[in-house]
Amino acid sequence: ISLNTSDEFGAVKDLIEEGGYGFNEKVLSSKHLSTALSLMDDVEVPKSTALHKMLLKLGFSKMEKKIKWKGVACHVWIKGSCLELFNGLNEASTNDKIRSLLDENSEKDLLT
């Protein structure tokens, strides 16, 4: 059963609010968010373009470059309201800050 777009949007929004391994309300890895969505009952993971549109609608901006986290290169999205956390930081410091934000929910790894 495929959910309609508003149900998928609601599932994405709720999951981000709840937080999980590699995603929270400040920063997220789209790979880790998609994995969590795939583990939910009755939720079809939106195609990447649909997921990107949902994340944009939720106020996230995609980083230009992938960031390595836990040994995996990730497409990272940052909530617009959190962009000030990165003001004045160089690329290495920005990446370190993003990794620490991604680490906030490391205990919620559903695959371990």
C-alpha positions in Angstrom: 0.0 0.0 0.0 1.4 3.4 -1.0 0.6 6.3 1.2 -0.4 9.6 -0.5 2.1 12.4 -0.4 0.6 14.2 2.6 0.9 10.9 4.6 4.5 10.5 3.5 5.2 14.1 4.4 3.7 13.6 7.8 5.7 10.5 8.4 9.0 12.3 7.4 8.1 15.3 9.6 7.2 13.1 12.6 10.3 11.0 12.3 12.6 14.1 12.2 10.8 15.5 15.2 11.3 12.3 17.1 15.0 12.1 16.0 17.0 9.0 15.2 20.3 7.6 14.2 21.8 10.3 11.8 18.9 12.7 11.9 17.2 15.3 14.2 15.5 18.6 14.0 18.8 20.5 13.4 20.7 18.3 10.9 20.2 15.1 9.1 21.7 12.6 6.7 19.2 11.8 4.0 20.6 8.2 3.8 20.0 7.6 7.5 16.5 9.2 7.4 15.6 7.0 4.4 16.8 3.9 6.2 14.6 4.8 9.2 11.6 5.4 6.9 12.1 2.0 5.3 11.9 0.3 8.7 8.4 1.8 9.4 5.3 -0.2 8.8 3.0 1.0 6.0 5.4 3.7 4.9 6.8 3.8 1.4 10.1 5.6 1.2 9.7 8.7 -1.0 11.9 8.8 -4.1 14.9 11.0 -3.6 13.4 14.0 -5.5 10.2 13.8 -3.5 12.2 13.5 -0.2 14.3 16.5 -1.2 11.2 18.6 -1.8 9.8 17.5 1.5 13.0 18.5 3.3 13.1 21.8 1.6 9.4 22.4 2.6 10.4 21.6 6.2 13.1 24.3 6.1 16.2 22.2 5.5 19.1 23.2 3.1 21.3 20.6 1.5 25.1 20.9 2.0 27.0 21.1 -1.3 29.5 18.4 -0.4 29.0 15.0 1.2 30.3 14.7 4.8 31.9 11.5 6.1 30.2 10.3 9.3 30.7 6.9 10.9 32.7 5.8 7.9 29.9 6.7 5.4 29.8 9.6 3.0 26.4 11.3 3.7 24.3 13.9 2.0 23.7 16.3 4.9 20.8 18.7 5.3 20.8 21.5 7.8 17.6 23.2 9.2 17.6 26.9 8.2 17.0 28.1 11.8 20.3 26.3 12.8 22.5 27.8 10.1 23.8 30.4 12.6 25.6 27.6 14.5 28.0 27.5 11.6 28.7 31.2 11.2 32.4 32.0 10.9 33.5 28.3 10.9 35.9 27.0 8.3 35.0 23.8 6.4 36.8 21.4 8.8 35.1 23.0 11.9 31.7 23.0 10.1 32.1 19.3 9.4 33.1 18.6 13.0 30.0 20.5 14.2 27.7 18.6 11.9 29.2 15.3 13.0 28.6 16.2 16.6 25.0 17.1 15.8 24.5 13.8 14.0 26.0 12.0 17.0 23.2 13.4 19.3 21.0 10.4 18.6 23.6 7.7 18.1 22.0 5.5 20.7 18.9 5.2 18.5 20.7 3.1 15.8 18.0 0.6 14.8 20.5 -1.6 12.9 22.7 -2.5 15.9 
